[in-house]
Amino acid sequence: MTEQLQKLFKNLEKNRMQAIFAETKQDAVNIVKDMLFDGCVITAGGSMSIKECGIDTLINDPRYNFKDRSRWGITPDEQQECFKASIGADFFFTSTNAITENGELLNVDGFANRISSIAFGPKKVVMIVGVNKIVPDLKSAFLRVKKIAAPKNCVRIGIDNPCVKLGHCVSLLNNPDPDFADGCSRDTRICCDYLVSALQRQKDRITVILVNESLGY
């Protein structure tokens, strides 16, 4: 493990989060499989990292009770029920938009359903994080969202916000150090609510599985 990763793991543990190293995507799947139990209630946020690892296939196994908000043919009412199921779920799977060397997690949402589950509700939050998401500090994490995560996620979900054409948030055109609210003012904006997860009251409720590969956005 590199010196940077050793520092990160030490700080995650200092912030009362569990840190697990996975050399490969398959290792991450095996780690998750060992966590799950028959009948456990699972919810998840939208995450390319989960899909790229194959964890989405694992949690869809009939032995688990996966409330899949993204399943084909789901109605808006059914999707709302999936969101509500996160309260008290056994597991919530997601990734993070950025992770600092100080062991802080930065996440951004359009509707806040993902960050609300990270902050409160599910008994266990499991984050699958590629090493490409490691940044030095929170300012770098914020800029990573503006330059990488937001534009690519807009492309992924088919939203034609200005950042799709520019390749970065429109706020960066005239200001290298924008504020949180700077950027487009569209109803389709996805950078609405920000969550920084730092020192946790509930030890090891959040588990970060850091995969030694590039994953997601």
VMD Tcl script that draws the C-alpha trace (Angstrom):
set ca {
  {0.00 0.00 0.00}
  {1.36 3.44 -0.93}
  {2.16 6.14 1.61}
  {-0.85 8.13 0.38}
  {-3.18 5.19 0.96}
  {-1.71 4.52 4.38}
  {-2.38 8.14 5.35}
  {-5.92 7.94 3.99}
  {-6.71 4.70 5.83}
  {-5.35 6.12 9.08}
  {-7.54 9.21 8.75}
  {-10.66 7.26 7.81}
  {-10.22 5.19 10.95}
  {-9.57 8.37 12.94}
  {-12.90 9.65 11.60}
  {-14.53 6.43 12.90}
  {-15.13 4.91 9.46}
  {-14.09 1.39 8.57}
  {-11.51 1.24 5.76}
  {-10.95 -1.92 3.72}
  {-8.45 -2.28 0.88}
  {-9.35 -4.26 -2.25}
  {-6.63 -4.84 -4.82}
  {-9.13 -5.60 -7.60}
  {-12.83 -5.21 -8.43}
  {-13.36 -8.92 -7.82}
  {-11.80 -8.58 -4.38}
  {-14.36 -5.86 -3.64}
  {-17.20 -8.19 -4.69}
  {-15.86 -10.92 -2.40}
  {-15.63 -8.49 0.52}
  {-19.23 -7.38 0.01}
  {-20.46 -10.95 -0.35}
  {-19.00 -11.78 3.07}
  {-20.92 -8.86 4.60}
  {-24.37 -9.85 3.34}
  {-26.80 -12.33 4.88}
  {-29.92 -14.06 3.58}
  {-32.97 -11.80 3.62}
  {-31.06 -8.60 4.32}
  {-32.72 -5.42 3.09}
  {-30.51 -3.55 0.61}
  {-30.87 -0.14 -1.01}
  {-28.43 1.67 -3.25}
  {-27.65 5.04 -4.79}
  {-26.87 5.53 -8.46}
  {-23.24 4.45 -8.87}
  {-21.10 3.50 -11.83}
  {-18.51 2.12 -9.41}
  {-20.99 -0.48 -8.15}
  {-21.84 -1.50 -11.72}
  {-18.22 -1.64 -12.87}
  {-17.38 -3.98 -10.00}
  {-20.39 -6.21 -10.60}
  {-21.78 -5.56 -7.14}
  {-25.13 -4.59 -8.70}
  {-25.42 -8.17 -9.96}
  {-24.49 -9.58 -6.55}
  {-27.09 -7.62 -4.58}
  {-29.79 -8.54 -7.13}
  {-29.48 -12.18 -6.03}
  {-32.91 -13.48 -4.90}
  {-31.50 -14.44 -1.51}
  {-31.36 -10.72 -0.65}
  {-34.20 -8.20 -0.43}
  {-32.90 -5.51 -2.77}
  {-35.13 -2.46 -3.18}
  {-33.97 -1.49 -6.66}
  {-34.98 2.08 -7.51}
  {-33.53 1.72 -11.02}
  {-35.24 -1.48 -12.13}
  {-36.90 -1.54 -15.53}
  {-40.56 -0.47 -15.51}
  {-40.58 0.96 -12.00}
  {-43.29 3.57 -11.41}
  {-42.67 6.91 -9.64}
  {-44.66 5.68 -6.62}
  {-42.65 2.47 -6.47}
  {-39.44 4.47 -6.70}
  {-40.54 6.59 -3.75}
  {-41.14 3.40 -1.77}
  {-37.55 2.35 -2.54}
  {-36.30 5.69 -1.22}
  {-38.35 5.25 1.94}
  {-37.00 1.71 2.37}
  {-33.53 3.16 3.02}
  {-34.71 4.18 6.48}
  {-33.76 1.16 8.55}
  {-32.34 -0.87 5.63}
  {-29.55 -3.25 6.56}
  {-27.24 -1.96 3.81}
  {-27.00 1.08 1.57}
  {-24.50 0.77 -1.28}
  {-23.03 3.76 -3.06}
  {-19.74 5.40 -3.97}
  {-18.47 8.89 -3.21}
  {-17.81 11.83 -5.48}
  {-14.45 12.44 -3.81}
  {-12.44 11.28 -0.81}
  {-9.75 13.45 0.77}
  {-6.46 12.33 2.22}
  {-7.84 13.59 5.55}
  {-10.51 10.89 5.43}
  {-13.44 13.14 4.46}
  {-16.13 12.15 1.96}
  {-17.74 14.74 -0.32}
  {-21.02 13.90 -2.03}
  {-23.37 15.97 -4.15}
  {-27.00 15.32 -5.13}
  {-29.80 16.78 -7.17}
  {-32.66 15.37 -5.03}
  {-30.62 14.54 -1.90}
  {-31.93 10.96 -1.75}
  {-28.39 9.54 -1.86}
  {-26.76 11.92 0.59}
  {-29.68 11.59 3.00}
  {-29.06 7.83 3.17}
  {-25.35 8.38 3.69}
  {-26.05 10.73 6.58}
  {-28.91 8.88 8.29}
  {-31.16 5.84 8.08}
  {-29.52 2.64 6.81}
  {-27.79 0.57 9.46}
  {-24.70 0.17 7.26}
  {-23.39 2.37 4.44}
  {-20.91 0.65 2.14}
  {-18.97 2.80 -0.31}
  {-17.09 1.32 -3.25}
  {-14.38 3.82 -4.14}
  {-11.70 3.73 -6.81}
  {-8.31 5.32 -6.18}
  {-9.07 7.86 -8.92}
  {-11.35 9.67 -6.46}
  {-8.64 10.46 -3.92}
  {-7.88 14.20 -3.63}
  {-5.68 16.22 -1.26}
  {-8.39 18.29 0.45}
  {-12.01 19.47 0.39}
  {-11.34 22.30 -2.06}
  {-9.91 19.77 -4.49}
  {-12.91 17.51 -3.83}
  {-15.30 20.35 -4.66}
  {-13.45 21.11 -7.89}
  {-13.44 17.42 -8.78}
  {-17.23 17.51 -8.73}
  {-17.32 20.64 -10.90}
  {-14.76 19.33 -13.40}
  {-15.35 15.57 -13.52}
  {-18.23 14.04 -11.57}
  {-21.05 16.44 -12.47}
  {-20.45 16.63 -16.24}
  {-20.00 12.87 -16.60}
  {-23.04 12.07 -14.49}
  {-25.14 14.47 -16.56}
  {-24.05 12.55 -19.65}
  {-24.83 9.23 -17.93}
  {-28.40 10.16 -17.05}
  {-29.06 12.10 -20.25}
  {-29.32 15.64 -18.90}
  {-28.19 18.36 -21.30}
  {-26.83 20.84 -18.76}
  {-24.13 23.37 -19.81}
  {-21.38 21.28 -18.19}
  {-22.01 18.51 -20.74}
  {-20.87 20.70 -23.63}
  {-18.17 22.56 -21.70}
  {-16.72 19.50 -19.95}
  {-16.84 21.38 -16.64}
  {-19.22 23.54 -14.61}
  {-20.15 26.82 -16.27}
  {-19.12 28.62 -13.07}
  {-15.46 27.87 -13.85}
  {-15.52 29.99 -16.99}
  {-14.96 33.22 -15.08}
  {-14.02 32.05 -11.61}
  {-11.45 29.37 -10.69}
  {-12.79 29.32 -7.12}
  {-16.62 29.23 -7.37}
  {-19.06 29.04 -4.49}
  {-21.38 26.07 -3.89}
  {-24.40 27.74 -5.47}
  {-22.52 29.01 -8.54}
  {-23.23 27.29 -11.83}
  {-26.28 26.71 -13.99}
  {-29.75 27.63 -12.75}
  {-31.68 24.94 -14.59}
  {-34.35 22.74 -13.07}
  {-32.17 19.81 -14.20}
  {-29.16 20.92 -12.15}
  {-27.65 17.98 -10.25}
  {-25.31 19.96 -7.94}
  {-27.95 21.10 -5.45}
  {-27.11 19.56 -2.08}
  {-23.65 18.88 -0.67}
  {-22.66 16.54 2.16}
  {-19.27 16.30 3.87}
  {-18.88 13.18 6.00}
  {-16.13 13.72 8.54}
  {-15.79 12.33 12.08}
  {-18.74 9.99 12.75}
  {-20.60 9.45 16.00}
  {-21.50 5.89 15.07}
  {-18.26 4.01 14.65}
  {-17.92 1.88 11.50}
  {-21.46 2.60 10.26}
  {-19.74 3.81 7.08}
  {-17.39 1.32 5.44}
  {-15.16 2.50 2.62}
  {-13.91 -0.28 0.35}
  {-11.06 1.36 -1.51}
  {-10.33 -0.46 -4.76}
  {-6.85 -0.14 -6.24}
  {-8.33 0.59 -9.68}
  {-10.06 3.49 -11.41}
  {-13.83 3.28 -10.91}
  {-16.72 5.53 -11.86}
  {-16.68 9.29 -12.05}
}
mol new
graphics top color blue
foreach p $ca { graphics top sphere $p radius 0.5 }
foreach p [lrange $ca 0 end-1] q [lrange $ca 1 end] { graphics top cylinder $p $q radius 0.2 }
display resetview
